[in-house]
Structure formats: structure tokens, C-alpha cells
Amino acid sequence: MEIDPSTERYELSISVEPTDIDVLGHVNNVVYLRWVQDAAVAHWRAAATPAQQETIAWVVVRHEIDYKHPARSGETLIARTWVGTATVNTFERHTEILRASDHRLLARARTLWCPIDMRSGRPTRVGADVRERFSVPSGSEEK
């Protein structure tokens, strides 16, 4: 996966709790997915306007995650996230989970999110303001 250096990154600090650990003594795979979602939600809340937050919600339609190295109880991690390509119905989001002490990549995820109209509960198209704020500039969006 190539990273566009012009794309804004959002970072969320994470403390690994004892309840995050599985029987093998490292963070359970499902916990990484929770952190991917937590980072996306935190980014949306930090960057979207109040009006955008009142009218648009997001649901995951696909997760892809590669686990590289384990995280352990007591470690501090960084979830770094950014939005990639936007289509008519989905926004691609990338997330890296890094160990804070050495910035070692522990996991990398690609998630597709669908915008939902808060009033109807149905998929919706987002305005240019959201696209400009969150998606990668591209001359050829998929239709």
C-alpha cells in the first residue's frame, strides 16, 4: 500500500489493557479491529463539523487487516488513520497500529465505510464539503 504524503493523518493514543490480551499473551485480533474503528470515529468527531456529525453516520462494509507483530499488556500504541479514495457509496480508510516506543508497525488495516443519513438510516451521498475534507484528491473517482 502506497501512502499519499499529502493526505492528512489523525493519531489516537491507545493503552493496552489486560482485558485486551488473549490466551497467547498478546492483544487479541478482534481488539485491533475495535481500535481501527475507534480511530476512525475519533477522526470524524475531531474533523467533521457539528452539522456533518448530526446528519451523517458511518457503517463498515469491509475490513481487511494484516497483523505484523504482537502488542502486549501495558504498552502504549498509536492508531494512525487517514482517508483514501472515495467512490459514490464508500470511503476507503487506512489505519496503522504502531508501538509508541519504537514506531514498529504492528497491524495495518484497510476499511470501507458507507455514509448513512441519520434521519432515514439509509445509505447517502455526501456533499463536496465532506469529500474535500476527508478523501484523497483524485481526478478519477470510481462511479
C-alpha positions as CSV (number, residue, x, y, z in Angstrom):
1,M,0.0,0.0,0.0
2,E,1.4,3.3,-1.0
3,I,0.8,6.3,1.3
4,D,-0.1,9.6,-0.3
5,P,2.1,12.1,1.7
6,S,-0.4,14.9,1.1
7,T,-3.2,13.1,2.9
8,E,-4.0,14.3,6.5
9,R,-3.3,11.8,9.2
10,Y,-5.1,11.6,12.5
11,E,-3.5,9.8,15.5
12,L,-5.1,8.3,18.6
13,S,-3.1,7.1,21.6
14,I,-4.0,3.7,22.9
15,S,-3.1,2.0,26.2
16,V,-3.1,-1.8,26.0
17,E,-5.2,-3.1,28.9
18,P,-5.1,-6.5,30.5
19,T,-8.6,-7.3,29.1
20,D,-7.2,-6.8,25.5
21,I,-4.9,-9.8,26.0
22,D,-5.8,-13.3,24.7
23,V,-4.7,-16.8,25.9
24,L,-1.4,-16.4,23.9
25,G,-0.4,-13.4,26.0
26,H,-0.8,-10.7,23.3
27,V,-3.6,-8.4,22.0
28,N,-6.5,-10.4,20.6
29,N,-7.1,-9.8,16.8
30,V,-10.6,-8.5,17.5
31,V,-9.2,-5.8,19.7
32,Y,-7.2,-4.4,16.8
33,L,-10.5,-4.1,14.8
34,R,-12.0,-2.2,17.7
35,W,-9.0,0.2,17.7
36,V,-9.4,0.7,13.9
37,Q,-13.0,1.7,14.4
38,D,-12.2,3.9,17.5
39,A,-9.6,5.8,15.4
40,A,-12.0,6.4,12.5
41,V,-14.7,7.6,14.9
42,A,-12.3,9.9,16.7
43,H,-11.0,11.3,13.4
44,W,-14.6,12.0,12.2
45,R,-15.5,13.7,15.5
46,A,-12.3,15.8,15.5
47,A,-12.6,17.0,11.9
48,A,-16.2,17.0,10.8
49,T,-18.4,20.0,11.5
50,P,-21.2,19.7,14.1
51,A,-23.7,19.8,11.2
52,Q,-22.0,17.0,9.4
53,Q,-21.9,14.9,12.5
54,E,-25.7,15.5,13.1
55,T,-26.6,14.4,9.6
56,I,-24.1,11.6,8.7
57,A,-23.2,8.3,10.4
58,W,-20.8,5.7,9.1
59,V,-21.0,1.9,8.9
60,V,-18.3,-0.5,8.0
61,V,-18.9,-2.6,4.9
62,R,-15.5,-4.3,4.7
63,H,-12.4,-4.7,6.9
64,E,-9.0,-6.0,5.7
65,I,-6.3,-6.3,8.3
66,D,-2.7,-7.6,8.3
67,Y,-1.2,-8.5,11.6
68,K,2.6,-7.9,11.6
69,H,3.8,-8.1,15.3
70,P,2.1,-8.6,18.6
71,A,1.2,-5.9,21.2
72,R,1.4,-6.7,24.9
73,S,-0.3,-5.6,28.1
74,G,0.9,-2.2,29.4
75,E,2.2,-0.9,26.0
76,T,1.2,2.4,24.5
77,L,0.2,2.3,20.9
78,I,-0.6,4.8,18.2
79,A,-3.5,4.3,15.8
80,R,-2.7,6.4,12.7
81,T,-5.6,6.8,10.3
82,W,-6.4,8.6,7.0
83,V,-9.0,8.5,4.3
84,G,-8.1,7.2,0.9
85,T,-10.2,7.0,-2.2
86,A,-13.9,7.9,-2.1
87,T,-16.5,6.4,-4.5
88,V,-20.2,7.2,-4.8
89,N,-21.1,4.8,-1.9
90,T,-17.9,4.2,0.1
91,F,-14.9,5.9,1.6
92,E,-11.7,3.9,2.0
93,R,-9.9,4.4,5.3
94,H,-6.4,3.2,6.1
95,T,-5.1,2.6,9.6
96,E,-1.8,1.7,11.0
97,I,-1.3,0.5,14.6
98,L,2.2,1.3,15.8
99,R,4.0,0.7,19.1
100,A,4.7,4.2,20.5
101,S,8.1,3.4,21.9
102,D,9.7,2.4,18.6
103,H,7.1,3.1,16.0
104,R,7.1,-0.5,14.9
105,L,4.2,-1.4,12.7
106,L,2.0,-3.9,14.5
107,A,-1.0,-4.0,12.2
108,R,-2.3,-2.3,9.0
109,A,-5.9,-2.1,8.0
110,R,-8.0,-1.0,5.1
111,T,-11.7,-0.4,5.8
112,L,-14.5,0.6,3.5
113,W,-17.1,2.8,5.2
114,C,-20.5,3.7,3.9
115,P,-22.1,7.1,4.8
116,I,-25.6,6.8,6.3
117,D,-28.2,9.5,6.6
118,M,-29.0,9.9,10.3
119,R,-32.7,10.7,9.6
120,S,-33.6,7.9,7.2
121,G,-31.0,5.3,8.3
122,R,-30.2,4.6,4.7
123,P,-27.0,5.0,2.6
124,T,-26.5,8.5,1.4
125,R,-24.2,10.5,-0.8
126,V,-22.1,13.1,1.0
127,G,-21.6,16.7,-0.2
128,A,-18.5,18.1,-1.7
129,D,-17.5,19.6,1.7
130,V,-17.1,16.1,3.2
131,R,-15.3,14.8,0.1
132,E,-12.9,17.7,0.1
133,R,-12.2,17.4,3.8
134,F,-11.8,13.6,4.1
135,S,-10.9,11.9,0.7
136,V,-7.8,11.8,-1.3
137,P,-7.8,14.3,-4.1
138,S,-8.3,12.3,-7.3
139,G,-9.1,13.2,-10.9
140,S,-10.7,9.8,-11.4
141,E,-13.1,8.7,-8.7
142,E,-14.9,5.4,-9.3
143,K,-18.6,5.8,-10.1
